[in-house]
Amino acid sequence: MANRLQPPDRDNDMPVWRQIEQQVLRQIHDGVLRGGDRLPSALELARQLQVNRHTVRRALDALEERGVVHAETGRGLRVREESYDYAIGRRTSFSRNMNNLNVTSGNRVLGTALVTPPRRVAESLALARGERAWWIESSAHAEGRVLDHGQAWFPAVRFPRLDEVFQRTGSVTRTLAEFGVPDYFRSYTRVTARLAGAVTARILEQAADLPVLEVESLNVDAQNQPVQYGLTCFAAERVQLVLSTPDVVSR
């Protein structure tokens, strides 16, 4: 821990376990302990505070019940991270969501390619047999934390050199606007939950056995023509998806 906890005051009427709980809460409130920081084990804290391990365990259980810390398999307890509400509705945009939250954010392009997309993607984009699409892999961040790992496909015939434009703008909205698509709408959204896995965990800077929210989506223009198929994994601890109805279908 950033600051060591102080041994409990034996003359205090407050139970020892509660004093330990309150010290940890104070460090979280003061920013000494931040989201993602790990707590020492119950045994380590018991030795440090010179108290019974069961007393420390009771304090840690109380913190977990409050929802301020959570257990990771084989890794002990970690301070729960603050999460952002991410709105999904008829118009869904990462930059718009972050602007609405008054949060500094951005995108990092991890890779681009002109590809023959998977069958599901080609069908969703209404591509002709053998027609290619731009594939863009990216990650999005806010206030220094990675929030998502995304893959997106765009019809290459309609959007030539889209990779160059996206590299420059870092925004789907601004990129499509340069190709004469001033607005676009969410046709469908499907949400599933899974464990991150090694690749996504590395990009999201989280443990592989922590969950992600995988969002499959299709955006269309004002004429209902597909413009973007997306598959995005959000760090489940950092993002809460807020789905509005009836525009969104969730499973």
C-alpha positions in Angstrom: 0.0 0.0 0.0 1.2 3.6 -0.7 1.0 4.5 3.0 1.3 1.8 5.6 -1.7 1.5 7.9 -1.3 2.4 11.5 -1.7 -0.2 14.3 -5.2 0.1 15.8 -5.8 2.0 19.0 -6.6 -0.5 21.7 -8.2 2.1 23.9 -10.6 3.1 21.2 -14.2 2.0 21.6 -14.4 1.2 17.9 -13.7 -2.5 17.2 -10.2 -3.2 15.8 -11.6 -4.6 12.5 -13.6 -1.5 12.0 -10.6 0.8 12.6 -8.7 -1.1 9.9 -11.7 -0.8 7.5 -11.9 2.9 8.2 -8.2 3.5 7.5 -8.4 1.8 4.1 -11.6 3.8 3.3 -9.8 7.0 4.2 -6.8 6.2 2.0 -9.2 5.5 -0.9 -11.1 8.7 -0.3 -7.8 10.8 -0.1 -6.5 9.2 -3.3 -3.6 7.5 -1.5 -5.1 4.2 -2.8 -6.3 4.4 -6.4 -8.5 2.1 -8.5 -6.5 -1.0 -9.5 -4.1 -0.8 -6.5 -3.7 -4.1 -4.7 -4.1 -4.6 -1.0 -1.6 -6.7 1.0 -2.8 -10.1 2.0 -4.6 -10.6 5.3 -1.5 -12.3 6.7 0.7 -9.4 5.6 -1.6 -6.9 7.2 -1.9 -8.9 10.4 1.8 -8.9 10.8 2.1 -5.2 10.0 -0.7 -4.2 12.4 0.1 -6.8 15.0 -3.4 -8.1 15.1 -5.1 -11.5 14.5 -5.4 -12.5 10.9 -9.2 -13.2 11.4 -9.6 -9.6 12.6 -8.0 -8.3 9.3 -10.1 -10.8 7.3 -13.3 -9.3 8.9 -12.2 -5.8 7.9 -11.4 -6.9 4.3 -14.7 -8.7 4.0 -16.5 -5.5 5.1 -14.6 -3.5 2.4 -15.6 -6.1 -0.2 -19.3 -5.9 0.9 -19.1 -2.2 0.5 -18.0 -2.7 -3.1 -14.8 -0.7 -2.8 -12.5 -3.6 -3.2 -12.9 -7.0 -5.0 -11.2 -10.3 -5.1 -9.2 -11.6 -8.0 -8.6 -15.3 -8.2 -5.1 -16.0 -7.0 -4.3 -12.3 -6.8 -5.9 -11.1 -3.6 -7.9 -7.9 -3.2 -7.8 -4.9 -5.5 -9.4 -1.4 -5.2 -12.3 -1.2 -7.5 -11.9 1.2 -10.4 -14.3 4.0 -11.0 -16.5 3.2 -14.1 -17.9 5.4 -16.8 -21.5 5.2 -18.1 -21.3 4.5 -21.8 -24.5 5.3 -23.6 -25.6 3.0 -26.4 -28.7 4.1 -28.4 -29.7 5.3 -31.9 -26.5 7.4 -32.1 -23.5 5.9 -30.4 -20.1 7.5 -30.5 -17.1 7.1 -28.2 -16.0 10.7 -28.5 -19.5 12.0 -28.0 -19.9 9.8 -24.9 -16.7 11.0 -23.4 -17.5 14.7 -24.2 -20.8 14.3 -22.5 -19.0 13.1 -19.4 -16.5 16.0 -19.7 -13.7 13.4 -19.9 -10.4 13.7 -21.8 -10.1 10.8 -24.2 -8.6 9.6 -27.4 -8.0 6.6 -29.7 -4.8 4.7 -30.6 -4.7 2.9 -33.9 -3.2 -0.5 -33.5 -3.4 -1.8 -37.0 -5.1 -1.2 -40.4 -5.5 -3.5 -43.5 -7.5 -3.9 -46.6 -9.0 -7.4 -46.2 -11.6 -9.8 -47.4 -13.7 -9.8 -44.2 -15.2 -12.7 -42.4 -18.5 -13.9 -43.7 -20.6 -12.4 -40.9 -19.0 -9.0 -41.4 -19.4 -9.2 -45.2 -23.1 -10.0 -44.8 -23.7 -7.3 -42.3 -22.1 -4.7 -44.6 -24.0 -6.1 -47.6 -20.7 -6.6 -49.5 -20.6 -8.4 -52.8 -18.8 -11.8 -52.9 -15.1 -11.1 -52.7 -15.5 -7.4 -52.0 -13.0 -6.1 -49.6 -13.2 -3.9 -46.5 -11.0 -1.7 -44.4 -10.2 -3.3 -41.1 -9.1 -1.1 -38.3 -7.9 -2.2 -34.9 -7.8 0.4 -32.1 -7.9 1.0 -28.4 -9.7 3.9 -26.7 -8.6 5.6 -23.5 -9.9 8.1 -21.1 -8.0 9.9 -18.3 -5.1 7.6 -18.8 -7.0 4.4 -18.6 -7.7 2.0 -21.5 -11.4 1.5 -21.9 -11.8 -0.7 -24.9 -10.2 -2.8 -27.6 -12.0 -2.5 -30.9 -12.1 -3.9 -34.4 -14.1 -2.2 -37.1 -14.8 -2.9 -40.8 -15.8 -0.4 -43.5 -16.8 -0.9 -47.1 -13.6 -0.2 -49.1 -15.3 0.7 -52.4 -17.3 3.5 -50.7 -14.5 4.7 -48.4 -11.2 4.7 -50.3 -8.1 5.6 -48.2 -10.2 5.4 -45.1 -7.3 4.1 -43.2 -5.3 7.3 -43.8 -8.2 9.5 -42.8 -8.8 7.5 -39.6 -5.1 7.6 -38.7 -5.3 11.4 -39.0 -8.7 12.1 -37.3 -8.7 9.3 -34.7 -12.5 9.4 -34.8 -15.1 7.3 -36.7 -17.5 10.3 -36.7 -15.0 12.7 -38.2 -13.7 10.1 -40.7 -17.1 9.3 -42.1 -18.0 13.0 -42.3 -15.0 13.5 -44.6 -16.6 10.9 -46.9 -19.9 12.7 -47.0 -21.6 10.8 -44.1 -22.5 13.6 -41.7 -24.5 11.3 -39.4 -25.0 7.6 -38.8 -27.2 5.5 -36.7 -27.0 2.2 -34.8 -28.9 -0.5 -36.6 -28.3 -3.1 -33.9 -26.2 -3.9 -30.8 -25.5 -7.3 -29.3 -23.7 -7.5 -25.9 -22.1 -10.6 -24.5 -19.7 -11.1 -21.5 -16.6 -13.2 -21.6 -13.1 -13.4 -20.0 -10.6 -11.0 -21.6 -8.1 -13.6 -22.8 -4.4 -12.9 -23.3 -4.5 -10.5 -26.3 -7.3 -8.3 -25.2 -6.0 -8.3 -21.6 -2.7 -7.0 -22.7 -4.3 -4.2 -24.7 -6.7 -3.3 -21.9 -3.9 -3.5 -19.3 -5.9 -5.9 -17.1 -5.8 -9.5 -16.0 -6.7 -12.1 -18.6 -9.3 -13.7 -16.2 -11.2 -10.5 -15.7 -14.4 -10.0 -17.7 -15.0 -7.8 -20.7 -18.2 -6.7 -22.3 -18.1 -7.6 -26.0 -20.3 -5.4 -28.2 -21.1 -6.4 -31.7 -22.7 -3.5 -33.7 -23.7 -2.2 -37.1 -24.0 1.5 -38.0 -25.9 2.7 -41.0 -26.3 6.1 -42.8 -29.5 8.1 -43.2 -30.4 5.9 -46.2 -30.0 2.8 -44.0 -26.9 1.7 -45.9 -24.3 -0.1 -43.7 -21.2 2.0 -43.1 -19.5 0.3 -40.1 -19.4 -3.2 -38.5 -17.8 -3.2 -35.1 -16.6 -5.7 -32.5 -15.5 -3.9 -29.3 -14.4 -5.3 -26.0 -14.9 -2.9 -23.0 -13.1 -3.4 -19.7 -16.1 -4.4 -17.6 -14.7 -2.8 -14.5 -14.2 0.6 -16.2 -17.3 0.9 -18.3 -21.0 0.4 -17.6 -23.1 0.1 -20.8 -26.3 2.1 -20.6 -28.6 0.7 -23.3 -31.6 2.8 -24.3 -34.7 1.1 -25.7 -36.2 0.4 -28.2 -33.1 1.1 -30.3 -31.0 -1.6 -28.8 -31.3 -5.3 -28.6 -29.1 -7.0 -25.9 -28.3 -10.6 -25.3 
